[in-house]
Amino acid sequence: MNFILMISVVLLGQLPPKPALTREPKADSKSLEKSAYFVFIDREYIFTLEVVKPGVPLLNFVCMGDKQYNLLAKDIRVTLENRKVPGKVFAVDTGDPKQPLVTPTMRIRARSSFGVRLDGDFGDAKELYGVTLRLGPDDFKLVPLASFDFENLALKINKLNLGSPDFSDDWRVLKLDTLGTRSLARK
């Protein structure tokens, strides 16, 4: 009997160890107080704002709808630690970093995407407390994301087919979810 017990102990020692239950907690972007990455997603628009260096945010959009609107730089409001700051102008990359095209407004066309630098009095902010944007009759509140979540989302967004007659397949395949809030703008 001792022989069987000894063999059992030896064999148990030969088994590979059980994997530890170390699960990385999923980043809950909604609990972030501030971030360098913000996003809004619904079935008509996607807006992202990323602080690429202190005081320098880049705004990207994807329009999946059929309407066209002018977006004013001053209608993008960035919340810093103690104040809300509107954008002043957009700087469009022309290939020459010393001579961007500067404009206070840009046209968001149906089924299009574009990215611009947003210039304003943002100081040397590396992270923001909030971002809201007014387009047409609506206000869009972007939500903060962790860097990893933002990068994964950007990869998905880049796979959208703007020539598609129906984006529902893209949404299903890419597993996109709505993020942020959209409400009627106050006059």
C-alpha positions as CSV (number, residue, x, y, z in Angstrom):
1,M,0.0,0.0,0.0
2,N,2.8,2.4,0.8
3,F,4.3,1.5,-2.6
4,I,1.1,2.7,-4.4
5,L,1.0,5.9,-2.3
6,M,4.6,6.6,-3.2
7,I,4.0,6.0,-7.0
8,S,1.0,8.3,-6.8
9,V,3.0,11.1,-5.2
10,V,5.8,10.6,-7.8
11,L,3.3,10.7,-10.7
12,L,1.6,13.8,-9.3
13,G,4.9,15.5,-9.2
14,Q,5.4,14.7,-12.9
15,L,2.2,16.5,-14.0
16,P,2.6,20.0,-15.4
17,P,1.6,22.7,-13.0
18,K,-1.9,24.2,-13.3
19,P,-1.8,27.6,-15.0
20,A,-2.3,30.4,-12.6
21,L,-5.5,32.3,-12.9
22,T,-3.9,35.6,-13.7
23,R,-6.4,37.4,-15.9
24,E,-5.5,41.0,-16.9
25,P,-8.3,43.2,-15.9
26,K,-10.1,44.7,-18.9
27,A,-9.4,48.4,-19.2
28,D,-12.6,50.3,-18.3
29,S,-12.3,53.5,-20.4
30,K,-15.4,55.0,-18.8
31,S,-13.5,55.2,-15.4
32,L,-10.7,57.2,-16.9
33,E,-10.6,60.7,-15.5
34,K,-8.3,62.0,-18.2
35,S,-6.7,60.6,-21.3
36,A,-4.8,61.5,-24.5
37,Y,-7.3,59.5,-26.5
38,F,-11.0,60.2,-27.1
39,V,-13.6,58.6,-29.4
40,F,-17.2,58.8,-30.5
41,I,-18.8,56.1,-32.6
42,D,-22.3,55.6,-33.9
43,R,-23.7,54.3,-37.2
44,E,-23.3,57.7,-38.9
45,Y,-20.1,59.2,-37.5
46,I,-16.8,58.3,-35.9
47,F,-14.7,61.0,-34.3
48,T,-11.3,60.4,-32.7
49,L,-9.1,63.0,-31.0
50,E,-5.6,62.0,-30.0
51,V,-3.0,64.2,-28.3
52,V,0.1,63.3,-30.2
53,K,2.5,65.6,-28.3
54,P,1.9,68.2,-25.6
55,G,-0.8,70.7,-26.7
56,V,-1.2,69.1,-30.1
57,P,-4.4,67.1,-30.7
58,L,-5.2,65.4,-34.0
59,L,-8.9,65.1,-35.0
60,N,-10.0,62.3,-37.3
61,F,-13.5,61.6,-38.6
62,V,-15.3,59.0,-40.6
63,C,-18.7,60.0,-42.1
64,M,-20.8,57.0,-43.0
65,G,-24.0,59.0,-43.6
66,D,-25.3,60.9,-46.6
67,K,-25.4,64.4,-45.1
68,Q,-22.7,67.1,-45.5
69,Y,-21.9,69.6,-42.8
70,N,-19.3,72.3,-42.1
71,L,-17.3,71.7,-39.0
72,L,-16.0,74.8,-37.3
73,A,-12.8,74.5,-35.2
74,K,-14.4,76.7,-32.5
75,D,-17.2,74.0,-32.2
76,I,-14.6,71.5,-30.8
77,R,-14.3,72.1,-27.1
78,V,-11.5,70.6,-25.1
79,T,-11.7,70.3,-21.4
80,L,-8.4,71.0,-19.6
81,E,-7.9,70.7,-15.9
82,N,-9.8,73.9,-15.0
83,R,-11.4,75.2,-18.2
84,K,-13.0,74.5,-21.5
85,V,-11.0,75.6,-24.5
86,P,-12.5,75.9,-28.1
87,G,-10.3,75.1,-31.1
88,K,-9.2,78.1,-33.2
89,V,-8.3,76.6,-36.6
90,F,-7.5,73.3,-38.3
91,A,-4.1,72.7,-39.8
92,V,-4.2,70.4,-42.8
93,D,-1.0,68.6,-43.7
94,T,0.2,69.6,-47.2
95,G,3.4,67.5,-47.2
96,D,5.5,70.4,-46.0
97,P,5.3,70.5,-42.1
98,K,6.3,74.2,-42.2
99,Q,3.4,75.2,-44.4
100,P,0.2,73.5,-43.4
101,L,-3.1,74.8,-44.8
102,V,-4.8,76.6,-42.0
103,T,-8.6,77.0,-42.0
104,P,-11.3,77.8,-39.4
105,T,-13.7,75.3,-41.0
106,M,-13.7,72.1,-42.9
107,R,-16.4,70.3,-44.9
108,I,-17.4,66.8,-43.7
109,R,-18.6,65.1,-46.8
110,A,-20.9,62.1,-47.1
111,R,-19.0,58.8,-47.0
112,S,-15.6,60.3,-46.3
113,S,-12.8,60.3,-43.8
114,F,-10.1,62.8,-43.0
115,G,-7.7,63.9,-40.3
116,V,-6.4,67.4,-39.2
117,R,-4.5,69.0,-36.4
118,L,-6.6,71.1,-34.1
119,D,-4.9,74.3,-33.0
120,G,-6.0,76.3,-30.0
121,D,-4.8,77.5,-26.6
122,F,-4.2,74.0,-25.2
123,G,-0.9,74.8,-23.5
124,D,1.3,71.8,-23.0
125,A,-1.5,69.4,-22.1
126,K,-0.6,65.8,-22.6
127,E,-4.0,64.5,-21.4
128,L,-7.4,66.0,-21.5
129,Y,-10.4,65.8,-19.2
130,G,-13.0,65.8,-22.0
131,V,-13.9,66.6,-25.6
132,T,-17.2,67.7,-27.1
133,L,-17.9,68.6,-30.7
134,R,-20.9,70.3,-32.4
135,L,-21.8,69.3,-35.9
136,G,-25.0,70.4,-37.6
137,P,-27.8,70.1,-35.0
138,D,-26.0,67.7,-32.7
139,D,-23.4,67.7,-29.9
140,F,-21.1,64.8,-29.7
141,K,-19.4,63.9,-26.4
142,L,-16.3,61.8,-26.9
143,V,-15.3,59.2,-24.3
144,P,-11.7,58.7,-23.0
145,L,-9.9,55.5,-23.9
146,A,-6.7,53.9,-22.7
147,S,-3.9,53.8,-25.3
148,F,-4.2,50.1,-26.0
149,D,-8.0,50.3,-26.5
150,F,-7.6,53.3,-28.8
151,E,-4.9,51.6,-31.0
152,N,-7.1,48.5,-31.4
153,L,-10.1,50.6,-32.3
154,A,-8.1,52.6,-34.8
155,L,-7.1,49.4,-36.5
156,K,-10.8,48.4,-36.8
157,I,-11.8,51.8,-38.1
158,N,-9.2,51.7,-40.8
159,K,-10.8,48.6,-42.2
160,L,-14.2,50.3,-42.8
161,N,-15.2,50.3,-46.4
162,L,-16.6,53.7,-47.2
163,G,-17.8,52.5,-50.6
164,S,-20.1,50.0,-49.0
165,P,-23.8,50.5,-49.6
166,D,-24.5,49.1,-46.1
167,F,-22.2,49.4,-43.2
168,S,-23.9,46.9,-41.0
169,D,-21.7,44.1,-42.3
170,D,-18.6,46.1,-41.5
171,W,-20.0,46.7,-38.0
172,R,-20.7,43.0,-37.5
173,V,-17.4,41.8,-38.8
174,L,-15.3,44.4,-37.0
175,K,-17.4,44.1,-33.8
176,L,-17.8,47.9,-33.5
177,D,-20.0,49.3,-30.6
178,T,-21.4,52.7,-30.1
179,L,-19.3,54.9,-27.8
180,G,-19.9,58.4,-26.6
181,T,-23.2,60.3,-26.5
182,R,-25.0,62.3,-29.1
183,S,-27.6,64.9,-28.3
184,L,-29.4,67.9,-29.8
185,A,-27.2,71.0,-29.5
186,R,-28.5,73.9,-27.4
187,K,-29.0,77.1,-29.3
